Amino acid sequence: MEGERTPLLRKPSPIGSSPNLATQSSGLQWDPVRGTKAATCVLLALTLERLAYYALLANLLVFLSLGGNTPKEAMTAVLVVGAIAHFSALGGGWLADGALGRYWTLILGLGLYVIGFAMLTAVAGGILWSNTHASLPQLYIIFTCIGVAAGTVRANFPSFGAEQVRHGGGESVRKFFNWYYWCVNSGSLLGVGFLSLVAQEPATVAGGFLAAWGGAGAGVTLALVLLAVGKPYYVIYRPGSSPLLSTLRILHQGISGCWNLRKSNLQRSPALSSRSNPNPVNSPSWLDYAKMRYGGSHHDSTVEDVKKLGSVLLLLLLLLPYWLVFFQIETGFQEQGVHLKIGLAPDNTFNIPTSWLSLFDQLFILGLIPLLNGFVYPALDRRGVRVTLFGRIAVGMALSLCAAVSAGLLETISMQHWHDGHHVEQIIHNRKYNSSDVSVLWQVPQYCLVGMAEVFAGVAGLEYVYSTAPKPLQAVAMGLLSAVEGIGSLLGTALIGALSPAWIPQDRDHFQGHLDYYFFLLAGIQGVTLVGFTISLIIKRGSNSRTAALPDSSRISNLSQTPNSRSSGTTVSSSTNTVLSS
């Protein structure tokens, strides 16, 4: 019904009125204090949720290894949890846009989190199943529950939080996202730092992980409570038709229309089909067949919006090798760390948790982002040097390549030390590990390089997706971003399966394998992608320079010959722009 597509309490807003007033889009006068309280509740809940999620990823490999699972099985389980979380974001976005709304979808996701960590805590305590190789299939039920919960809340926390402050103007939204990214990494810092220490310190394995998983479960429970307590302050939007479903319908109609046209041409005359498009410049693309004028059911502007997702998807696919290296923080780097010397004191009285090394990744992010935004980028702007998004992505790819090379070189040196007789036997959670005498602190450079790569490639990729995707399809674009990360995780799983046990053997045979070859392979994949990406940037820059050198009349002529060069002035309004309550 039409009445359901217009905001409740909406007042007509005069043309030219200030965009900062809530009355322009929702009919509600925005209260800065109320918006701050709402955003604070969201950010605190986010911090606790990220604390639990990253504590799980950082410690799951060791937890499963102690239960007798092989490195391949443990690394695969970690990657599967990440993949489920990333792919579930698409479903979480659809559920929020088309059924429950963002608030209740977040409540549902946090509720699944509580159930998942309660079950995992019961496993650590010996109440439910056991942490053994035989129980791994049952443990995947828990991993799926937590992964779906993580993806569901990840798809909705950014948008729901921004909705609480967006009527304060662009500056309020920018501040929120700065705090958002800060809280994500702060939660990770606390989860990896504190809960990893809790998991290692007690004398018994069950006791350590019982406290760690119980603490993570308490964190998501508190996050659920905080989100519920803040409900009186929230602006909550009514769900409508899902942009994801609309996009899928456009894709279906485009493929069907193109196929039907080709089929009809072939039935009339095979020769006619080869000459049916004498002027390919003005011929419709396959997506155009979803437009009303070509027999579809969608407006031109809606289809043109979907077309813009093509460039977004292309960039996301180019970032796959970056994500392959990034996920080594929870997998390959962890497997390498337990076979390096973890004793720090002269008499080895203190063993550093291997997951603590990933804190350097978080610390670099927390320190480098304010430095770049507050000093480096403004200084470059004053000198007329502008760092483009693609340039930042290329820098991030190069740093990712360096991280993989650094890890490979460290593994090569460690293996050489071990084969030269420099053995160290160390106990991690009452389990003996063979390791070399190379200190685990030599992993710090590779973690720092991954953190620097995230600041450049990760943040720039997110910014590109947000700025390039049409506003009605930003939720779909963010879902694609998360899904591509999930694909990277699955590719890592497939790669580990293909290389085991030749390169990644059992823990007791670690130094008979070649984990260094695995890291060098990742570096090679990233290097090839970086070269291709750089060449494409050079070609694009040359093309833009030639276009800029054309006379104005030539450029106007070129534009006039391009079909649909201008989209209609109307855009599809977001399906969630109806206020339900505040």
URFENCOR-V420654 format. One record per residue. N is the residue number from 1. RES is the residue in one letter. SS is DSSP state (helix for helix, strand for strand, loop for the rest). OMEGA is omega as a letter, one per 30 degrees, with the letter a starting at -180 (none if undefined). Layout:
# URFENCOR-V420654
n:N res:RES ss:SS omega:OMEGA
n:N res:RES ss:SS omega:OMEGA
This chain:
# URFENCOR-V420654
n:1 res:M ss:loop omega:a
n:2 res:E ss:helix omega:a
n:3 res:G ss:helix omega:l
n:4 res:E ss:helix omega:a
n:5 res:R ss:helix omega:l
n:6 res:T ss:loop omega:a
n:7 res:P ss:loop omega:l
n:8 res:L ss:loop omega:a
n:9 res:L ss:loop omega:a
n:10 res:R ss:loop omega:l
n:11 res:K ss:loop omega:l
n:12 res:P ss:loop omega:a
n:13 res:S ss:loop omega:a
n:14 res:P ss:loop omega:l
n:15 res:I ss:loop omega:l
n:16 res:G ss:loop omega:l
n:17 res:S ss:loop omega:a
n:18 res:S ss:loop omega:l
n:19 res:P ss:loop omega:a
n:20 res:N ss:loop omega:a
n:21 res:L ss:loop omega:l
n:22 res:A ss:helix omega:a
n:23 res:T ss:helix omega:a
n:24 res:Q ss:helix omega:a
n:25 res:S ss:loop omega:a
n:26 res:S ss:loop omega:a
n:27 res:G ss:loop omega:a
n:28 res:L ss:loop omega:l
n:29 res:Q ss:loop omega:a
n:30 res:W ss:loop omega:l
n:31 res:D ss:loop omega:a
n:32 res:P ss:helix omega:a
n:33 res:V ss:helix omega:l
n:34 res:R ss:helix omega:l
n:35 res:G ss:helix omega:l
n:36 res:T ss:helix omega:l
n:37 res:K ss:helix omega:a
n:38 res:A ss:helix omega:a
n:39 res:A ss:helix omega:l
n:40 res:T ss:helix omega:l
n:41 res:C ss:helix omega:a
n:42 res:V ss:helix omega:a
n:43 res:L ss:helix omega:l
n:44 res:L ss:helix omega:l
n:45 res:A ss:helix omega:l
n:46 res:L ss:helix omega:a
n:47 res:T ss:helix omega:a
n:48 res:L ss:helix omega:l
n:49 res:E ss:helix omega:l
n:50 res:R ss:helix omega:l
n:51 res:L ss:helix omega:a
n:52 res:A ss:helix omega:a
n:53 res:Y ss:helix omega:a
n:54 res:Y ss:helix omega:l
n:55 res:A ss:helix omega:l
n:56 res:L ss:helix omega:a
n:57 res:L ss:helix omega:a
n:58 res:A ss:helix omega:a
n:59 res:N ss:helix omega:a
n:60 res:L ss:helix omega:a
n:61 res:L ss:helix omega:l
n:62 res:V ss:helix omega:a
n:63 res:F ss:helix omega:a
n:64 res:L ss:helix omega:l
n:65 res:S ss:helix omega:l
n:66 res:L ss:helix omega:l
n:67 res:G ss:loop omega:l
n:68 res:G ss:loop omega:l
n:69 res:N ss:loop omega:a
n:70 res:T ss:loop omega:l
n:71 res:P ss:helix omega:l
n:72 res:K ss:helix omega:a
n:73 res:E ss:helix omega:a
n:74 res:A ss:helix omega:l
n:75 res:M ss:helix omega:l
n:76 res:T ss:helix omega:a
n:77 res:A ss:helix omega:l
n:78 res:V ss:helix omega:a
n:79 res:L ss:helix omega:l
n:80 res:V ss:helix omega:l
n:81 res:V ss:helix omega:l
n:82 res:G ss:helix omega:a
n:83 res:A ss:helix omega:l
n:84 res:I ss:helix omega:l
n:85 res:A ss:helix omega:a
n:86 res:H ss:helix omega:a
n:87 res:F ss:helix omega:l
n:88 res:S ss:helix omega:l
n:89 res:A ss:helix omega:l
n:90 res:L ss:helix omega:l
n:91 res:G ss:helix omega:l
n:92 res:G ss:helix omega:l
n:93 res:G ss:helix omega:l
n:94 res:W ss:helix omega:a
n:95 res:L ss:helix omega:a
n:96 res:A ss:helix omega:a
n:97 res:D ss:helix omega:a
n:98 res:G ss:helix omega:a
n:99 res:A ss:helix omega:a
n:100 res:L ss:helix omega:a
n:101 res:G ss:loop omega:a
n:102 res:R ss:helix omega:a
n:103 res:Y ss:helix omega:a
n:104 res:W ss:helix omega:l
n:105 res:T ss:helix omega:l
n:106 res:L ss:helix omega:l
n:107 res:I ss:helix omega:l
n:108 res:L ss:helix omega:a
n:109 res:G ss:helix omega:l
n:110 res:L ss:helix omega:l
n:111 res:G ss:helix omega:l
n:112 res:L ss:helix omega:l
n:113 res:Y ss:helix omega:a
n:114 res:V ss:helix omega:l
n:115 res:I ss:helix omega:a
n:116 res:G ss:helix omega:a
n:117 res:F ss:helix omega:l
n:118 res:A ss:helix omega:l
n:119 res:M ss:helix omega:a
n:120 res:L ss:helix omega:l
n:121 res:T ss:helix omega:l
n:122 res:A ss:helix omega:l
n:123 res:V ss:helix omega:l
n:124 res:A ss:helix omega:l
n:125 res:G ss:loop omega:l
n:126 res:G ss:loop omega:a
n:127 res:I ss:loop omega:a
n:128 res:L ss:loop omega:a
n:129 res:W ss:loop omega:l
n:130 res:S ss:loop omega:a
n:131 res:N ss:loop omega:a
n:132 res:T ss:loop omega:l
n:133 res:H ss:helix omega:a
n:134 res:A ss:helix omega:a
n:135 res:S ss:helix omega:a
n:136 res:L ss:helix omega:l
n:137 res:P ss:helix omega:l
n:138 res:Q ss:helix omega:l
n:139 res:L ss:helix omega:l
n:140 res:Y ss:helix omega:l
n:141 res:I ss:helix omega:l
n:142 res:I ss:helix omega:a
n:143 res:F ss:helix omega:l
n:144 res:T ss:helix omega:l
n:145 res:C ss:helix omega:a
n:146 res:I ss:helix omega:l
n:147 res:G ss:helix omega:l
n:148 res:V ss:helix omega:l
n:149 res:A ss:helix omega:a
n:150 res:A ss:helix omega:l
n:151 res:G ss:helix omega:a
n:152 res:T ss:helix omega:a
n:153 res:V ss:helix omega:l
n:154 res:R ss:helix omega:a
n:155 res:A ss:helix omega:a
n:156 res:N ss:helix omega:l
n:157 res:F ss:helix omega:a
n:158 res:P ss:helix omega:a
n:159 res:S ss:helix omega:a
n:160 res:F ss:helix omega:l
n:161 res:G ss:helix omega:l
n:162 res:A ss:helix omega:l
n:163 res:E ss:helix omega:a
n:164 res:Q ss:helix omega:a
n:165 res:V ss:helix omega:a
n:166 res:R ss:helix omega:l
n:167 res:H ss:helix omega:l
n:168 res:G ss:helix omega:l
n:169 res:G ss:loop omega:a
n:170 res:G ss:helix omega:a
n:171 res:E ss:helix omega:l
n:172 res:S ss:helix omega:l
n:173 res:V ss:helix omega:l
n:174 res:R ss:helix omega:l
n:175 res:K ss:helix omega:l
n:176 res:F ss:helix omega:a
n:177 res:F ss:helix omega:l
n:178 res:N ss:helix omega:l
n:179 res:W ss:helix omega:l
n:180 res:Y ss:helix omega:a
n:181 res:Y ss:helix omega:l
n:182 res:W ss:helix omega:a
n:183 res:C ss:helix omega:l
n:184 res:V ss:helix omega:a
n:185 res:N ss:helix omega:l
n:186 res:S ss:helix omega:l
n:187 res:G ss:helix omega:l
n:188 res:S ss:helix omega:l
n:189 res:L ss:helix omega:a
n:190 res:L ss:helix omega:a
n:191 res:G ss:helix omega:a
n:192 res:V ss:helix omega:a
n:193 res:G ss:helix omega:a
n:194 res:F ss:helix omega:a
n:195 res:L ss:helix omega:l
n:196 res:S ss:helix omega:l
n:197 res:L ss:helix omega:l
n:198 res:V ss:helix omega:a
n:199 res:A ss:helix omega:a
n:200 res:Q ss:helix omega:a
n:201 res:E ss:helix omega:a
n:202 res:P ss:loop omega:a
n:203 res:A ss:loop omega:a
n:204 res:T ss:loop omega:a
n:205 res:V ss:helix omega:a
n:206 res:A ss:helix omega:a
n:207 res:G ss:helix omega:a
n:208 res:G ss:helix omega:a
n:209 res:F ss:helix omega:l
n:210 res:L ss:helix omega:l
n:211 res:A ss:helix omega:a
n:212 res:A ss:helix omega:l
n:213 res:W ss:helix omega:l
n:214 res:G ss:helix omega:l
n:215 res:G ss:helix omega:l
n:216 res:A ss:helix omega:l
n:217 res:G ss:helix omega:l
n:218 res:A ss:helix omega:l
n:219 res:G ss:helix omega:a
n:220 res:V ss:helix omega:l
n:221 res:T ss:helix omega:l
n:222 res:L ss:helix omega:l
n:223 res:A ss:helix omega:l
n:224 res:L ss:helix omega:l
n:225 res:V ss:helix omega:l
n:226 res:L ss:helix omega:l
n:227 res:L ss:helix omega:l
n:228 res:A ss:helix omega:a
n:229 res:V ss:helix omega:a
n:230 res:G ss:helix omega:a
n:231 res:K ss:helix omega:l
n:232 res:P ss:helix omega:a
n:233 res:Y ss:helix omega:a
n:234 res:Y ss:loop omega:l
n:235 res:V ss:loop omega:a
n:236 res:I ss:strand omega:a
n:237 res:Y ss:strand omega:a
n:238 res:R ss:strand omega:l
n:239 res:P ss:loop omega:l
n:240 res:G ss:loop omega:l
n:241 res:S ss:loop omega:a
n:242 res:S ss:loop omega:l
n:243 res:P ss:helix omega:l
n:244 res:L ss:helix omega:l
n:245 res:L ss:helix omega:l
n:246 res:S ss:helix omega:l
n:247 res:T ss:helix omega:l
n:248 res:L ss:helix omega:l
n:249 res:R ss:helix omega:l
n:250 res:I ss:helix omega:l
n:251 res:L ss:helix omega:a
n:252 res:H ss:helix omega:a
n:253 res:Q ss:helix omega:l
n:254 res:G ss:helix omega:l
n:255 res:I ss:helix omega:a
n:256 res:S ss:helix omega:a
n:257 res:G ss:helix omega:l
n:258 res:C ss:helix omega:l
n:259 res:W ss:helix omega:l
n:260 res:N ss:helix omega:l
n:261 res:L ss:helix omega:l
n:262 res:R ss:helix omega:a
n:263 res:K ss:helix omega:l
n:264 res:S ss:helix omega:l
n:265 res:N ss:helix omega:l
n:266 res:L ss:helix omega:l
n:267 res:Q ss:helix omega:l
n:268 res:R ss:helix omega:a
n:269 res:S ss:loop omega:l
n:270 res:P ss:helix omega:l
n:271 res:A ss:helix omega:a
n:272 res:L ss:helix omega:a
n:273 res:S ss:helix omega:l
n:274 res:S ss:helix omega:a
n:275 res:R ss:loop omega:a
n:276 res:S ss:loop omega:a
n:277 res:N ss:loop omega:a
n:278 res:P ss:loop omega:a
n:279 res:N ss:loop omega:a
n:280 res:P ss:loop omega:a
n:281 res:V ss:loop omega:a
n:282 res:N ss:loop omega:a
n:283 res:S ss:loop omega:a
n:284 res:P ss:loop omega:l
n:285 res:S ss:loop omega:a
n:286 res:W ss:helix omega:l
n:287 res:L ss:helix omega:a
n:288 res:D ss:helix omega:a
n:289 res:Y ss:helix omega:l
n:290 res:A ss:helix omega:l
n:291 res:K ss:strand omega:a
n:292 res:M ss:helix omega:a
n:293 res:R ss:helix omega:l
n:294 res:Y ss:helix omega:l
n:295 res:G ss:loop omega:l
n:296 res:G ss:loop omega:a
n:297 res:S ss:loop omega:a
n:298 res:H ss:strand omega:l
n:299 res:H ss:loop omega:a
n:300 res:D ss:helix omega:a
n:301 res:S ss:helix omega:l
n:302 res:T ss:helix omega:l
n:303 res:V ss:helix omega:l
n:304 res:E ss:helix omega:l
n:305 res:D ss:helix omega:l
n:306 res:V ss:helix omega:l
n:307 res:K ss:helix omega:a
n:308 res:K ss:loop omega:l
n:309 res:L ss:helix omega:a
n:310 res:G ss:helix omega:l
n:311 res:S ss:helix omega:l
n:312 res:V ss:helix omega:a
n:313 res:L ss:helix omega:l
n:314 res:L ss:helix omega:l
n:315 res:L ss:helix omega:a
n:316 res:L ss:helix omega:l
n:317 res:L ss:helix omega:l
n:318 res:L ss:helix omega:l
n:319 res:L ss:loop omega:a
n:320 res:L ss:helix omega:l
n:321 res:P ss:helix omega:l
n:322 res:Y ss:helix omega:a
n:323 res:W ss:helix omega:l
n:324 res:L ss:helix omega:l
n:325 res:V ss:helix omega:a
n:326 res:F ss:helix omega:a
n:327 res:F ss:helix omega:l
n:328 res:Q ss:helix omega:l
n:329 res:I ss:helix omega:a
n:330 res:E ss:loop omega:a
n:331 res:T ss:loop omega:a
n:332 res:G ss:helix omega:l
n:333 res:F ss:helix omega:l
n:334 res:Q ss:helix omega:l
n:335 res:E ss:helix omega:l
n:336 res:Q ss:helix omega:a
n:337 res:G ss:helix omega:a
n:338 res:V ss:loop omega:l
n:339 res:H ss:loop omega:l
n:340 res:L ss:loop omega:a
n:341 res:K ss:strand omega:a
n:342 res:I ss:loop omega:l
n:343 res:G ss:strand omega:a
n:344 res:L ss:loop omega:a
n:345 res:A ss:loop omega:a
n:346 res:P ss:loop omega:l
n:347 res:D ss:loop omega:l
n:348 res:N ss:loop omega:l
n:349 res:T ss:loop omega:l
n:350 res:F ss:loop omega:l
n:351 res:N ss:strand omega:a
n:352 res:I ss:loop omega:l
n:353 res:P ss:loop omega:a
n:354 res:T ss:helix omega:l
n:355 res:S ss:helix omega:l
n:356 res:W ss:helix omega:a
n:357 res:L ss:helix omega:l
n:358 res:S ss:helix omega:l
n:359 res:L ss:helix omega:l
n:360 res:F ss:helix omega:l
n:361 res:D ss:helix omega:a
n:362 res:Q ss:helix omega:a
n:363 res:L ss:helix omega:l
n:364 res:F ss:helix omega:l
n:365 res:I ss:helix omega:a
n:366 res:L ss:helix omega:a
n:367 res:G ss:helix omega:a
n:368 res:L ss:helix omega:a
n:369 res:I ss:helix omega:l
n:370 res:P ss:helix omega:l
n:371 res:L ss:helix omega:a
n:372 res:L ss:helix omega:a
n:373 res:N ss:helix omega:a
n:374 res:G ss:helix omega:a
n:375 res:F ss:helix omega:a
n:376 res:V ss:helix omega:a
n:377 res:Y ss:helix omega:l
n:378 res:P ss:helix omega:l
n:379 res:A ss:helix omega:l
n:380 res:L ss:helix omega:l
n:381 res:D ss:helix omega:a
n:382 res:R ss:helix omega:l
n:383 res:R ss:loop omega:l
n:384 res:G ss:loop omega:l
n:385 res:V ss:loop omega:a
n:386 res:R ss:loop omega:l
n:387 res:V ss:loop omega:a
n:388 res:T ss:loop omega:l
n:389 res:L ss:helix omega:l
n:390 res:F ss:helix omega:l
n:391 res:G ss:helix omega:l
n:392 res:R ss:helix omega:l
n:393 res:I ss:helix omega:l
n:394 res:A ss:helix omega:l
n:395 res:V ss:helix omega:l
n:396 res:G ss:helix omega:l
n:397 res:M ss:helix omega:l
n:398 res:A ss:helix omega:l
n:399 res:L ss:helix omega:l
n:400 res:S ss:helix omega:l
n:401 res:L ss:helix omega:l
n:402 res:C ss:helix omega:l
n:403 res:A ss:helix omega:l
n:404 res:A ss:helix omega:l
n:405 res:V ss:helix omega:l
n:406 res:S ss:helix omega:l
n:407 res:A ss:helix omega:l
n:408 res:G ss:helix omega:l
n:409 res:L ss:helix omega:l
n:410 res:L ss:helix omega:l
n:411 res:E ss:helix omega:l
n:412 res:T ss:helix omega:l
n:413 res:I ss:helix omega:l
n:414 res:S ss:helix omega:l
n:415 res:M ss:helix omega:l
n:416 res:Q ss:helix omega:l
n:417 res:H ss:helix omega:a
n:418 res:W ss:helix omega:a
n:419 res:H ss:helix omega:l
n:420 res:D ss:loop omega:l
n:421 res:G ss:loop omega:a
n:422 res:H ss:loop omega:a
n:423 res:H ss:strand omega:l
n:424 res:V ss:strand omega:l
n:425 res:E ss:strand omega:a
n:426 res:Q ss:strand omega:a
n:427 res:I ss:strand omega:l
n:428 res:I ss:strand omega:a
n:429 res:H ss:loop omega:l
n:430 res:N ss:loop omega:l
n:431 res:R ss:strand omega:a
n:432 res:K ss:strand omega:l
n:433 res:Y ss:strand omega:l
n:434 res:N ss:strand omega:a
n:435 res:S ss:strand omega:l
n:436 res:S ss:strand omega:l
n:437 res:D ss:loop omega:l
n:438 res:V ss:loop omega:a
n:439 res:S ss:strand omega:l
n:440 res:V ss:helix omega:l
n:441 res:L ss:helix omega:l
n:442 res:W ss:helix omega:l
n:443 res:Q ss:helix omega:a
n:444 res:V ss:helix omega:a
n:445 res:P ss:helix omega:a
n:446 res:Q ss:helix omega:l
n:447 res:Y ss:helix omega:l
n:448 res:C ss:helix omega:l
n:449 res:L ss:helix omega:l
n:450 res:V ss:helix omega:l
n:451 res:G ss:helix omega:l
n:452 res:M ss:helix omega:l
n:453 res:A ss:helix omega:l
n:454 res:E ss:helix omega:l
n:455 res:V ss:helix omega:a
n:456 res:F ss:helix omega:a
n:457 res:A ss:helix omega:a
n:458 res:G ss:helix omega:a
n:459 res:V ss:helix omega:l
n:460 res:A ss:helix omega:l
n:461 res:G ss:helix omega:l
n:462 res:L ss:helix omega:l
n:463 res:E ss:helix omega:l
n:464 res:Y ss:helix omega:l
n:465 res:V ss:helix omega:a
n:466 res:Y ss:helix omega:a
n:467 res:S ss:helix omega:a
n:468 res:T ss:helix omega:a
n:469 res:A ss:loop omega:l
n:470 res:P ss:loop omega:a
n:471 res:K ss:helix omega:l
n:472 res:P ss:helix omega:a
n:473 res:L ss:helix omega:a
n:474 res:Q ss:helix omega:l
n:475 res:A ss:helix omega:l
n:476 res:V ss:helix omega:a
n:477 res:A ss:helix omega:l
n:478 res:M ss:helix omega:l
n:479 res:G ss:helix omega:l
n:480 res:L ss:helix omega:l
n:481 res:L ss:helix omega:l
n:482 res:S ss:helix omega:a
n:483 res:A ss:helix omega:l
n:484 res:V ss:helix omega:l
n:485 res:E ss:helix omega:l
n:486 res:G ss:helix omega:l
n:487 res:I ss:helix omega:l
n:488 res:G ss:helix omega:l
n:489 res:S ss:helix omega:l
n:490 res:L ss:helix omega:l
n:491 res:L ss:helix omega:l
n:492 res:G ss:helix omega:l
n:493 res:T ss:helix omega:l
n:494 res:A ss:helix omega:a
n:495 res:L ss:helix omega:l
n:496 res:I ss:helix omega:l
n:497 res:G ss:helix omega:a
n:498 res:A ss:helix omega:a
n:499 res:L ss:helix omega:l
n:500 res:S ss:loop omega:f
n:501 res:P ss:loop omega:a
n:502 res:A ss:loop omega:a
n:503 res:W ss:loop omega:a
n:504 res:I ss:loop omega:a
n:505 res:P ss:loop omega:l
n:506 res:Q ss:loop omega:a
n:507 res:D ss:helix omega:a
n:508 res:R ss:helix omega:a
n:509 res:D ss:helix omega:a
n:510 res:H ss:helix omega:a
n:511 res:F ss:helix omega:l
n:512 res:Q ss:helix omega:l
n:513 res:G ss:loop omega:a
n:514 res:H ss:loop omega:l
n:515 res:L ss:helix omega:l
n:516 res:D ss:helix omega:l
n:517 res:Y ss:helix omega:l
n:518 res:Y ss:helix omega:l
n:519 res:F ss:helix omega:l
n:520 res:F ss:helix omega:l
n:521 res:L ss:helix omega:l
n:522 res:L ss:helix omega:l
n:523 res:A ss:helix omega:l
n:524 res:G ss:helix omega:l
n:525 res:I ss:helix omega:l
n:526 res:Q ss:helix omega:a
n:527 res:G ss:helix omega:l
n:528 res:V ss:helix omega:l
n:529 res:T ss:helix omega:l
n:530 res:L ss:helix omega:l
n:531 res:V ss:helix omega:l
n:532 res:G ss:helix omega:l
n:533 res:F ss:helix omega:l
n:534 res:T ss:helix omega:l
n:535 res:I ss:helix omega:l
n:536 res:S ss:helix omega:l
n:537 res:L ss:helix omega:l
n:538 res:I ss:helix omega:l
n:539 res:I ss:helix omega:a
n:540 res:K ss:helix omega:l
n:541 res:R ss:helix omega:l
n:542 res:G ss:helix omega:l
n:543 res:S ss:helix omega:l
n:544 res:N ss:helix omega:l
n:545 res:S ss:helix omega:l
n:546 res:R ss:helix omega:l
n:547 res:T ss:helix omega:l
n:548 res:A ss:helix omega:a
n:549 res:A ss:helix omega:l
n:550 res:L ss:loop omega:l
n:551 res:P ss:loop omega:a
n:552 res:D ss:helix omega:a
n:553 res:S ss:helix omega:l
n:554 res:S ss:helix omega:l
n:555 res:R ss:helix omega:l
n:556 res:I ss:helix omega:l
n:557 res:S ss:helix omega:l
n:558 res:N ss:helix omega:l
n:559 res:L ss:helix omega:a
n:560 res:S ss:helix omega:l
n:561 res:Q ss:helix omega:a
n:562 res:T ss:loop omega:a
n:563 res:P ss:loop omega:l
n:564 res:N ss:loop omega:a
n:565 res:S ss:loop omega:l
n:566 res:R ss:loop omega:l
n:567 res:S ss:loop omega:l
n:568 res:S ss:loop omega:a
n:569 res:G ss:loop omega:a
n:570 res:T ss:loop omega:l
n:571 res:T ss:loop omega:a
n:572 res:V ss:loop omega:l
n:573 res:S ss:loop omega:a
n:574 res:S ss:loop omega:a
n:575 res:S ss:loop omega:a
n:576 res:T ss:loop omega:a
n:577 res:N ss:loop omega:l
n:578 res:T ss:strand omega:a
n:579 res:V ss:strand omega:l
n:580 res:L ss:strand omega:l
n:581 res:S ss:strand omega:l
n:582 res:S ss:loop omega:none
